[in-house]
Amino acid sequence: MKRLFLASTIIATWASLGPQAGAHGLPPGGVAPRASCTALTGLTLPNTQILSATQKSGYCNVVGIINKRVSTQDPDHFTYGIGFALNLPNTWHGRFEMMGGGGTDGSLYADPPGAAGVEVGQGWAVAADDGGHEDNAANAVGGYQDDDANAGGSAHFAIDAQARRDYGYNGIEKTATTAKQIISYFYGLDTVYSYIMGCSNGGRDAMVASQRSPWLFDGVISQNPGFNLPQAALAEAWNEQVLGTLSTSKDVNGQPFIPDTFPQQDLQVASAAILSACDALDGLVDGIIDNYHACTAKKVYPALASYTCGTGSHGSTPHGGTCLTSGQVDALKKIYAGPVNSRGERLYSNWFWDAGIWTPPTAGFVLGWQAWNVVTAPVPGVNTAFNLTLGAGAIPMIFQTPPVVTPVNGPNGQEAFVFKFNFDTDAPKIFTETAAYPQSSMDFMAAVATDLRPFRARGGKLIVSSSVNDGIFSGASIARWYRKMNQRMDNHATDFARLFMVPNMAHCGGGAATSNFATNELKAITDWVENGIAPERIVAANTNTTSPYPAGGVFDPRVAQNFPTGGTRPLCVYPKIASYKGSGLTSDAANFACVDPGFGRGGDHDFHDDDDGHGDSRH
């Protein structure tokens, strides 16, 4: 158990005034600041500028820059630095949280409330960073920006090797270290418990920290982590090239126009087909495939055949809302099998078949399969899928070494690079190192290590939660990593690390899913770190006020009847799954048990640990 102690000679004269440690090392009643908020502008820290310190209602907001510099490697000689913000509550309870970033970062959350949205209000100190670069001068820390539309756009920063490292791991480590120094000065006490929580790239931030800086955080929450993002980027290019074969027109950049390849009604049919094959495998037809490992291609392919126009039993009118074309079925098979090179070597991962491929209109806009792969907001003649906007910038600039500098738009722009991506010659470049870029993207970004002994040895606890299939990161990939890590840790991973899989959930939340669980996840990690209570299940809520599934049509009527509209379901510790007890409301988590379905013990399960692609694309 940690204890509070006086942190700095700057405030050593306050020793006799320091509060004593309360239960579990936390200050009883909280700690008040030992200096005014505005006085922090005069605090001197190595390689750090504190730009502002503003007293707000209930907390002090600090904004600054670490390691500000003008790049000599960037031909534009842009200014770079790790912008950070730190909120310090008027009454502090000893906890610190680092918020993970998102996407390619480049934007500072200048008033960070906490990743669950409640932490500052509960007396936590909370910090955020911008990943070491800024995308918009008007809103940027220090008034600078690092974008160049003719040379990579918002991913232009990746032309600078140090900016790549700051984005990959250094920004989190430097910000957390600096924030703890400011906390020590401000309150006269060191941080008692340190946490990091983030989703997507922020989930990657969290996993990277547990592996690269195991001393930094006591508790880590990694949600939908892009833990092997460079490899996932290969799947982005693969998916778009596969969908491109279905395209019948070009977009404004002369590339295949993707939105028409899978209209929403077709994704609804795909969801119904997958559910018809696998929904009952967990014992309850309710629109949720909890037994996702058992939902194999062997089961899904016949269902897709049944829903194929003209040859199955669901009509013959393409795009009519009852069947899929044979080309669409073939495309889904290729996408869900995952990217390979010409020698058939796996480059990333396969995907779990999941009903979340379709986002019901009643669920609102979410970052689901459709948004990543097909379309976000429809714009005539413009590809708006995230794989072809955010991904199209990151793939050539960040994940290739050296970066391939392209304009954002035009016939030779970022989209063109994605559609022309070569899986034999370009894919291995995620592992490439050069004199100018001595770390490959897998080196500075990935969190694929399975030896977590340093993190476990210092008492760290890790919670990972992930969609079964969110459209950008394969649930099969994170499940496979967890199994391998468990083997490396002598089959005792649950002593310090637990994985929770969420069917139907879109990327970082939403969809026809029980996806509202951030505050319960936060409570779970603090109970585990501070009280030694490991989470056996995390209750998640469904925010759909009406069933997102129509009562009938292409769906089994039991789907709408049993879907947990407005209710709760348990998320279970992998490999356990939620199983209906046989009675009571299907919208009440109390009526579900977490059971072991026997993953990996024979039978018809998609469970192959040699099939992960880690390292295959080197060859």
N, C-alpha and C positions, 0 to 999 in steps of 0.2 A: 504494500500500500504506500502510495506516495504521501509526502507531507509537504506543507508549505515552508518556504524558507526565504529569507531576504535575498534579493537577487542582484543588487548592484551597489558598488561603492558610492554611486551618485546619491543614493538614498539611504545609506547606512545609518545616518543619524536618526532615521525613523524607526530603528529596530525595536525600541521599547514600546512603540505604538502599534506594531503589527498585530493583526488578529491571530488567534490560535486556530489550528486546524479543527474542523468539525467532523461529523461522521463521514467516514470514507475519504478523509482528506479534504473535504470541501469546506469552505469558510462558513461557519454558522451565521445565518442572517445576511450573508453577502459582505462584500468589501467595497468601500467607497474609494474614489480616486484620491491620490495623495498630491495631485497638482491640478491646476485648471486645464480645461481642454485646450484653450488657445496657447498655453505655455508649451504644448508639444511642438509647435512650429520652431521652437528654438532647440529642440533635442538634436544632438549630433550623433549620427550613426555612420559606420563605414559605408562609403559608396552609396549613400542614400540621401535623397532630398525629400523633406516633408513639405509639400506645397500648401496644404491647408489643414486646419484642425477646427472644426465647426461644432459648436454645441447645438444639438437638436433635442427634441422632446424625448428624454429618457436615455440619451447616449451621446457620445462624442464621435464624430465622423472624421477620420483622418485619411488624407489622400497623399500619395507620394510616388516617387520613382526610384528604382534601384538600378545601379549600373547604367546610367544614361550615357549614350555615346553616339558618335556619328560613324556610320559604317564606312570602312575603306573597301570592303569587298563588294558591296552593293554599288553598281554603276551610277545609281541615282544619288548615292551618298546620303540616304535618308537617316534620320535620327531614330535610334532604337533605345529601348530601356524597358524594364519590368515595372509597368504601372501597377499600383496596388491601392486598395482601400481597406480600412479597418474600422469597424464599429466597436466602441468600448462603452458598455452600459454603465449608467450611473451607480447601479448596484451590481457588482460582478460576483458570480458564484463559482469561479475557479475553472470554468470550462472554456476551451478555445476550439473554434471550428474553422477549417479552411474549406471554402467552397471551390469545387472543381469548375473547370471552364466548359466550353461547348464549341462544336464545330472546329473552325480553324482559329478560334479565339479572336483577338484583335479589338475587343471592346471591353472596357472595364465596367464591372458592376460597381458603380461608385458609392452606392449606399446599400451594402450587402446585408440582407435580413437573416441569412442562414439558408441552407439548401432546402430545408423543410418549410421555410417561411416563418418560423416561430422562435428561432433560437435567440436572437437579440432581445426579443420581448421576454424571454425566460431567463435573462441575465447572462447569456453567453457572449464572449467576445468573438467576432466573426470577421474573417478577412477574405478578400477575393483578389485575383490578379488578371492582367490582360494577355498573358501568354508571351509577353516580351515584345509586342508590336501593337500598333494602333491603325485601325482602318478608316477612321473619320476624323479629320483635323478639327472639325467644329465641336465635336464632343470628346476629343481625346485628352488624356492626361498630358499636360505640357503643351498642347496645341499643335502637335505634329501628327503626321500620318505616314503610313508605309505602303500605300497602294500605288500601283502603276497599271492602268488599264491596258497598256500596250506591252506589258511584260509581267503577266501572271495575275493581274488584278489584286484581289484581296489576299491571294497566296504569294504575292511578290516577296514578302519577307523571307521566304525560304531560299532566296538567292544568297542570303547571309548565313554562314555556318553557325555563328553564335546565336542568331535569332532562331534557327532550327532547334538548337539545344534548349534555349529558353522555353520555346513552345513545348518541346518534348518532355522536359522534366525539371529544368533549372528554375523556371518561374515559380512553380509550387514550392520547391525547397527554399529558395531565397525569400519568398514572401512569408512563408510560415516562420522561418527563423527570425526575420526582421520583426514580424508582428509580435512574436513572443518577447523580443527585447523591449518593444514599446509597452507591452502589457506589464512587464516587470517594473519598468520605470514608473508607469502611470499609477499602478496600484501598490507598488512596494512589495510585491509578491510574485513568485513564479507561477506559471500555469500549472494547474493540478492535473487536468486531463485534456489531452489534445485529440481532436477528431478531424477527419476529412470526409466529405460527402459530395458526390457529384454523379451526373448521368451523362451517357454518351462519351464524348471526349473527356468530360469531367469524371466519368466512371473509370476511364483509362488513367486519368491523373491519379485517382485514388489507388488503383492497382499498381501503377508504377511506383508510387510512394512506398507502398508496403514492401516492394521488392528492391528498389534502389536506395531508399532512405528508411530502413526499418525502424530506426530510432525516433523518427519524427512524430509519429502518431500512435496513440494507444488504441483508437478505434477507427476502422475504415469501412465506409459504406460505398460500394461501387455498384451503380445502377446502369443497366444496359451498356456495359463497358465496351469501348472500342479497343480492347486489350491487345488485339493483333490487327490494328487498323490498316497498316500497309497491305496485308493480305486481303482484308475485307475490300479494299479498294480495287483489287484485281477482280473481285466478284461484281463490283459496280460496272466496270468496263465490260465484263462478260455478259451480264444481264442486258445491258443496253445493246450490245451487238446481236444478241439472240433476238430481242424484241425488234431490232432494226430489220430483221429478215421478214417481219410481218408488215412493215410499213409500206404504204402505197403512195406516199408523197414526201416532199422535202420541206425542211423548215427554212427560216430566213438565212441560216448559215450554210445552206446546201446539204444538210445532214438529214438522215431519216427522221421523219416526224413521228414521234412515239405515242402521243395521246390517243390516237385512233386505234392503236393495236389492241388495247384492252379497256374498252369502255366500262363504266362502273357496273352496268348490268351483267357484263361478262364475268367480272370478278365476283359478283354475287353468285353466279352459277358455279364458279370454281370453288367458292366457299361451301356451297351446298353439296357439291360432289365430294369434297374432302370429308365433310361431316357425315355424309351417307356411309363412307367407308370406315370411319374411326370414332364417331361420337359415342357409340355404345361401348367402346372398349374399356371405359372406366366404370361401367355399370349404370350410367345415367345419360339419357339423351337430353341434352340441355344447351347445345350450341357451344360447348367447351370440351376440347379434347385434352383431358388431364393425362391420359395414358399415351403421351406423345411418342415415346420410344417404340411403342407397339404399332404406331401409325406409319407403317413402312410402305415403300413403293409397291411391294407385292399386294398390299391391300388397296392402295390408292389408284393404281393404274387401271384395274377393272372398273372402278367407279368413274374415272375420267372417260373411259371408253363408253360407258353407259350414257354419259352426258355429251358425247360427241355428235355434232349435227349430222343427221342423215344415216348414221350407223347405229346409234344408241336408241334409247327408249324415251328421249326427252325432246323430240322435235327435230326439225331440219332447217330452221331459219337462223342463219348466222346473226349474231348481235341482237337477237330477239328476246333475250332474257330467260331462255330455257336450255340452251345448249352452247357448246364451244366448238369452234372450227378445229379440224385436225391439226392445222398449223399452230393454233394457240395451245393445244394439248401438248404437242411436241416441244413447244417453247417452254412450257412449265416444267416438263420433264428435264430439259437441259438445265434450266435455271436452278431447280431444286437439287440436282445432282452436284452442282458446283462447278467452278471453272477448272479446266485442265489444259495442258499444252498439247502439242501435236503428238507427243509420245504417250498421252493418256495419263500423265503424272498430275496428281491433284495439286492445285495451287492455293486453295483456301480450305473450304469445308463444304460438305453437303448441308442441307437445311431440313429441319423438321417440317412436315406437312401440318399446317395450322389453319384454322378457319379465319384467322385474322387477316388473311390475304385480302378480304373485302372489308372496307370500312362502311358500315351502314350510315346513311345520311343523318339519321337521328343522333349519331355519336358526335357530329360536328367534325371540324377539320382536325385531323391528327396526322402525325408523321408515320403513317402505316405503309404497307407494301406499295399501295398505289402512289403515294406521294413520293417515295424514294425512286420508284422504277418507271412510273408512267406519267403522272401529271400532278401538279399541285393546283394552282389557279389556272384555268384554261385561258390561253391567249392565242388568238389565231396565228398560225405559222411559227410559234415559238415553243421550244421544248422547255418545260418548267419543272420536270422531275428533278429532285435534289441530286440524283446521280449525275445529272447533266448541267447542274449549276454549281453547287458547293463541291461536289465530287469532281467535276470537270476541271476545276481550278487546282484542287489538291493533288490529283493523280499525277499530272506532269511536273508540278513545282515542288511538292513536298515528298511524295513517295518515290520519285525517280532520283537517282544520284548518278551524275550531277543533275540538277533541275533542268527540265526542258522548258525554256522560256518561250511562251506563246502569248499572243494577244488574247483578250477575253473572247471576242467575237470574230466573225469572218470565216471564210472558207478554210483558213489554216489556223483557226483558233482552238480553244480548249475542247469544244465539242468534237472537232475533227480528230483531235488526239485520242479521245476516248473511242470513237468509232474505228479508228485505224490502229488501236493498241494491239501490239503483237505479243501473244502469250508465250512465244518461244524466246524472243529477244528482249522484250521490254519487262516482262514479269520478273526476271532475275535481278533487275536493277534495284529492287527494294532491299537487296543485300549488298549492293555495291558500295565500296569506299574509295575515295580518291584523296590526293594530297590536299586539295582545296576543301573537300568535304570528308573529313576522316571518320565520320560516323554515318553509317547507312540509316535509312529510315527505320528499319527494324531495330537498329541499335539505339537510336535516340527516342523512339516512340513506343515500341512494343513492350508488353508486360506479360510475356509468355513463359517466364521462369517458373519452374515447379518446385524448386528448393526454397522453401519459405522458413527454413530453420532460424535465421537471424530474427525475423519478425516474431516467430513463435517464442523464441528464447527470451525476448524482452517483454513478453506478456501481451503482445498485440492481438487484437481480435478483428476478424474480417467478415463482413456480410456482403455477399454479391447477390443482386437480384436482376433477373433478365427475362425479357420476352422469350417465349418459345420460338417465335419468328417475327421480328419487327421490321423486316424489309431491308435493313442495312447490315445488321450483325446477326450471324447465324447462332441460334440457340444451341444447335448441335455442337458448335465450336466451343462455347463456354462450358458446356456440360462435359465435353471431352477433356478440356483443360483441367477441370476440377477433378475428374477421375484420375488423370495422370498425376496431378499434384498430390492427391490422396495416396496414391501408390508410392510416390517419392517420400511422403511423410509417414511411411510405415502404416498406412491405413488408419491414421488417427487425425485426419484433417479436421473432423468435426470438433476436435478439442479447441480449435482456434479459428476455424473458417467454415462458413456455411453458405450454401447456394440455394436460392429460392427461384424457381421458374414460374413464369406467369403466362398461361395460355391466352391467346387472342389479343394481348396488349400490344398497342402500337409503340413506336420508339419513344421511350421515356414517359409512357402513360397514354391513357385514352383508348378508344375503340370499344368493341363489344366485350369488355373485360372488367374483372374486379381489379382495378389498377390504382386505386387511391389508398396508399399505405405508407406514405413518406413519414408521417409523424409516428406511426407505430414502429416503423423501421428504426427511427431515431431512438425511441424508447428502448427497443430491443438491444441496440449497440451499447447504450449507456448502462443498462441493467447488466449486460455481459461484462463490460469493462470494469465497472465500479462495484458490482455486487456479485459477480461470478455466476450469474444466472444466464445460461445459454438459451437462445430462442429455439423452441421446438416447432413453433409455427408463428406466422405473422398474419393477423387478420387484415384482409383487404376489402374495401368497399367498392360497390358498383354505383356509379353516379348517373347511369341511364335511368331516367324517370319513367320511360316506357320501354317495352321490349324493342331492341334494335332489329330483331328478326321478325319478318312478317309471319302471320299465323297462316301458313299454307304456302301455296305456290311451289317453288322448287325445294322448299325446306320441309322436313318432317314436322308436323304440327306440334310435336312434343318439345321442339327446340324453343319456341316462343313460350310454351306453357311452363317449362322448367327453368328457363334462363333466370338468373338471380337479379332481376330488375330491382334497382334501389336497395339491394341487400348486401350481404357479406359472404365471403368465402375464405377459407384458410389457404395461405401459401405454406407449403410444406418443405422441410429440409430435404434437399436432393439426396438420394433418389426417390424419396417418398412422394406420393401424390395424394390429392384430395379424393376421398371416396365417400359417397353418400351412404349413410347408415341404414337407409331403407324407410325412414319415416320422418315426418316433420317438413317444414317449409324448406324448399331448395334454395331459398334466399337467406338462409341463416347458417352462418359458419359453424354454429354449435351442432348442426346435424351432419357434419362431415368429420371423418377421421383421417389422419395422415397414415397411409399404409405403404408398405414396400411391395411394388408390383413385380419384383423379381427381375429388374433390368440386368442384363448381362449374364443371366444364369440359364442360357439356352432359350429355345423358343424363337418366335418370330419377332425379334426386336432389332431395331437399327442401332447397334451398339458395337462399333468397331474402333478401338483405340489406335490402330495402326493407320487410320484413315484421316489424319488431321492436316496433312499438307505442310507441317512445319519443316521448312528446309527443302521441300521437294523442288521449289522453283529456283533453287540455286543451280540445278543441274542443266 
